[in-house]
Every structure is written in C-alpha cells, then in structure tokens.
C-alpha cells in the first residue's frame, strides 16, 4: 500500500510540476485529503526526491538544449565574452535568474519543513487555509498577466531585467501553493513573453534550483546514514518508485503542455487553482 502511495505521489508530482498549479502543494494536499500518514512520504526529502524525478524529465526532454547551452557556457568562460551568441546570453540569464531562488531556498527551507513536513505531526488546518489563499492569489496574478499583457516576445528578446524579475518570482515558490512554474510563467507573461516561451524559460530556470535542492537532500540522507540512523532498503524502494513515476509522467507533461500553450491561454489553470482553494478551505473547516 505504501509503495502504491509513493507511485501515486510520483504521478502527481510529474503532472503538476510543470503546470502552473503547484506540485509542492499537491504533494501536501493529496495525503492530507486521503488521510495518508507515512513519515517517509511526508518528509521533505521524499518531496525533493520527487522533484529530482521531474528534473530528470527536464534534462531528457531538453537534452539537445542542455548540450548546446553547456558548450556555450564553457566557451564564454574560456573566451571571457558573450558576444552576439544567443546561447551564451541565455546561459548567463539563467544563471543570474537562479540566484534569488537559491537564496530563498537556503534561508527558508527549515521554516517550510516545520510547517508542512514535520514527521508524525499532522498539518494544521490553519496552515492549509493559508496555502489555499496563496493558491487563489497566484491564480489572480496569473489571470492578470494573461489579460493585461500582449504575448509577443520570443526567447532571444529576454533581457537581464526580465531574467531577474522571473528569478525573484521563482524565489517565492518556496511557499507551497505558489508554484515554481506558476510564478515564473506568470512573470514571463507579465513581461510579454509568448506563452510557450514563458513556459520553456521557466522549465530551464527551475532545473538548477531543483538540482541544488536534490543534492542537499541526498547530502542530508548521507549524513543520516553516516550518523548510524540507517536508511532501510524499503525506503530506497519508495524513493525509487516515486522518482521513476515522476520522471515518466513529467516528461509527457512537458511535451503536451508546451503544445497546449502554443494555442491556448492559461485560463484553465486559473480556474483549477480557485476550485482547489475552495476545496481545501471547505475540508479544513469541516474537519475542525
């Protein structure tokens, strides 16, 4: 049963990481609604491991892009110039855009863990209501960005100012309910990027942050093992199942989401966020 739950959470992660609806929130909401109470699946480490699964999806889906960008980044370091190469320019925009999110992760991870990932401690209804309000508010911002801005700019038009703005938006994704892709796509739409371009930049920008968080999580597990606490084989199996399902579902989600955004608005995600927020508040109030 626990293995099945790990697979379901991996599927949820893969389907919600790239849509602007907050995967972290869904990884909290699903066990909360279904009454699942397993300290492994509720841990921040498992949450991060699932994000590593979707990181794998980003790496595989954009493999050609990553090879090109890495080569461009290395070349710019060796030659100490960016020049007119759009790939070199994009590499450094991504690096600069990651800085706010990295700072937020270092400073705020422990606070988020105390609220939503404390082992064997039920999540407070008040915390869930706050998360619902965040989900609803981000939907409003996404709707405003969709309605008030033209979406006419391509990837090569992204400026340093745009990258910083989108990077700051990503920093707020440390709060469950904000959504990394939701905040960055919203910021991208606000600076007039085309919808699929905003999503593509969002996915590329999120990869280094997810990788950093994953490395820290694995370091924490390593210290746990070194300290004699142990990490049973059953836990490794749960992590492996979750990562695999997140990677597979995430890959297909990227493919179809980019196609969808080339022809459709983000309205469906706005309405979904509002409906989800209402459900969370109602359940939280009824459980009191």
VENSULWO-V288500 format. One record per backbone hydrogen bond with DSSP energy under -0.5 kcal/mol. NH is the residue of the N-H (numbers start at 0). CO is the residue of the C=O. E is the energy in kcal/mol with one decimal. If there is no record, write none. Layout:
# VENSULWO-V288500
NH | CO | E
NH | CO | E
This chain:
# VENSULWO-V288500
4 | 0 | -2.2
5 | 1 | -2.2
6 | 2 | -2.1
7 | 3 | -2.4
8 | 4 | -2.6
9 | 5 | -2.0
10 | 6 | -2.3
11 | 7 | -2.7
12 | 8 | -2.6
13 | 9 | -2.4
14 | 10 | -2.1
15 | 11 | -1.8
16 | 12 | -2.2
20 | 15 | -0.6
20 | 18 | -2.5
21 | 18 | -0.7
25 | 21 | -1.6
26 | 22 | -2.3
27 | 23 | -0.9
27 | 24 | -0.7
28 | 24 | -3.0
29 | 25 | -2.5
31 | 27 | -1.6
32 | 28 | -3.0
33 | 29 | -2.3
34 | 30 | -1.0
35 | 30 | -1.7
41 | 37 | -2.1
42 | 39 | -1.1
46 | 42 | -1.8
47 | 43 | -2.7
48 | 44 | -2.4
49 | 45 | -2.2
50 | 46 | -1.6
51 | 47 | -1.8
52 | 48 | -1.3
53 | 49 | -1.7
54 | 50 | -2.0
55 | 51 | -2.1
56 | 52 | -1.4
57 | 53 | -2.0
58 | 54 | -2.7
59 | 55 | -2.5
60 | 56 | -2.8
61 | 57 | -2.4
62 | 59 | -1.3
65 | 61 | -2.7
66 | 62 | -2.4
67 | 63 | -2.1
68 | 64 | -2.8
69 | 65 | -2.8
70 | 66 | -2.1
71 | 67 | -2.1
72 | 68 | -2.8
73 | 69 | -2.6
74 | 70 | -2.4
75 | 71 | -2.3
76 | 72 | -1.6
77 | 73 | -2.5
78 | 74 | -2.8
79 | 75 | -1.0
80 | 75 | -1.1
84 | 81 | -1.3
85 | 83 | -0.6
88 | 84 | -2.1
89 | 85 | -2.3
90 | 86 | -2.3
91 | 87 | -1.8
92 | 88 | -1.9
93 | 89 | -2.4
94 | 90 | -2.2
95 | 91 | -2.4
96 | 92 | -2.4
97 | 93 | -1.4
98 | 94 | -0.6
98 | 95 | -1.0
99 | 95 | -0.5
100 | 96 | -0.5
101 | 97 | -2.3
102 | 98 | -2.2
103 | 99 | -2.3
104 | 100 | -2.3
105 | 101 | -2.0
106 | 102 | -2.2
107 | 103 | -2.6
108 | 104 | -1.4
111 | 107 | -1.9
112 | 108 | -2.4
113 | 109 | -2.0
114 | 110 | -1.5
115 | 111 | -2.5
116 | 112 | -2.0
118 | 116 | -0.5
120 | 117 | -1.7
121 | 119 | -0.5
127 | 123 | -1.7
128 | 124 | -2.3
129 | 125 | -2.1
130 | 126 | -2.2
131 | 127 | -2.2
132 | 128 | -2.1
133 | 129 | -2.0
134 | 130 | -2.5
135 | 131 | -2.3
136 | 132 | -2.5
137 | 133 | -2.5
138 | 134 | -1.4
139 | 135 | -1.7
140 | 136 | -2.0
141 | 137 | -2.5
142 | 138 | -2.4
143 | 139 | -2.2
144 | 140 | -2.5
145 | 141 | -2.1
146 | 142 | -2.4
147 | 143 | -3.0
148 | 144 | -0.8
151 | 149 | -0.6
151 | 191 | -1.5
152 | 191 | -2.7
156 | 153 | -1.6
157 | 154 | -1.6
162 | 158 | -2.4
163 | 159 | -2.3
164 | 160 | -2.4
165 | 161 | -2.7
166 | 162 | -2.2
167 | 163 | -2.6
168 | 164 | -2.1
169 | 165 | -2.0
170 | 166 | -1.4
171 | 167 | -1.0
171 | 168 | -0.6
172 | 169 | -1.6
173 | 170 | -1.2
174 | 171 | -1.7
175 | 173 | -0.6
177 | 174 | -2.3
178 | 174 | -0.5
180 | 16 | -0.5
182 | 178 | -3.0
183 | 179 | -2.1
184 | 180 | -2.7
185 | 181 | -2.1
186 | 182 | -2.1
187 | 183 | -2.4
188 | 184 | -2.8
189 | 185 | -2.1
190 | 186 | -1.4
191 | 188 | -1.7
192 | 187 | -2.4
193 | 152 | -2.5
197 | 193 | -2.9
198 | 194 | -2.1
199 | 195 | -2.3
200 | 196 | -2.7
201 | 197 | -1.9
202 | 198 | -2.4
203 | 199 | -2.2
204 | 200 | -2.6
205 | 201 | -2.0
206 | 202 | -1.1
207 | 203 | -0.6
208 | 204 | -0.6
209 | 205 | -2.5
210 | 206 | -2.5
211 | 207 | -2.4
212 | 208 | -2.4
213 | 209 | -2.5
214 | 210 | -2.5
215 | 211 | -2.0
216 | 212 | -2.2
217 | 213 | -2.5
218 | 214 | -2.0
219 | 215 | -2.3
220 | 216 | -2.1
221 | 217 | -2.4
222 | 218 | -2.5
223 | 219 | -1.9
224 | 220 | -2.4
225 | 221 | -2.8
226 | 222 | -1.9
227 | 224 | -1.5
228 | 223 | -2.0
229 | 223 | -0.7
234 | 231 | -0.8
235 | 231 | -1.4
236 | 232 | -2.1
237 | 233 | -1.9
238 | 234 | -2.4
239 | 235 | -2.6
240 | 236 | -2.7
241 | 237 | -2.4
242 | 238 | -2.6
243 | 239 | -2.4
244 | 240 | -2.3
245 | 241 | -2.1
246 | 242 | -2.4
247 | 243 | -2.3
248 | 244 | -2.2
249 | 245 | -2.1
250 | 246 | -2.0
251 | 247 | -1.7
252 | 248 | -1.9
253 | 249 | -2.3
254 | 250 | -1.9
255 | 251 | -2.2
256 | 252 | -2.5
257 | 253 | -2.3
258 | 254 | -1.3
259 | 255 | -2.3
260 | 256 | -2.6
261 | 257 | -0.9
261 | 258 | -0.5
262 | 258 | -0.5
262 | 259 | -1.4
263 | 259 | -1.7
268 | 265 | -1.0
269 | 265 | -1.4
270 | 266 | -2.4
271 | 267 | -1.9
272 | 268 | -2.2
273 | 269 | -2.0
274 | 270 | -2.4
275 | 271 | -2.7
276 | 272 | -2.4
277 | 273 | -2.0
278 | 274 | -2.1
279 | 275 | -2.4
280 | 276 | -2.3
281 | 277 | -2.5
282 | 278 | -2.6
283 | 279 | -2.6
284 | 280 | -2.4
285 | 281 | -2.4
286 | 282 | -1.7
287 | 284 | -0.9
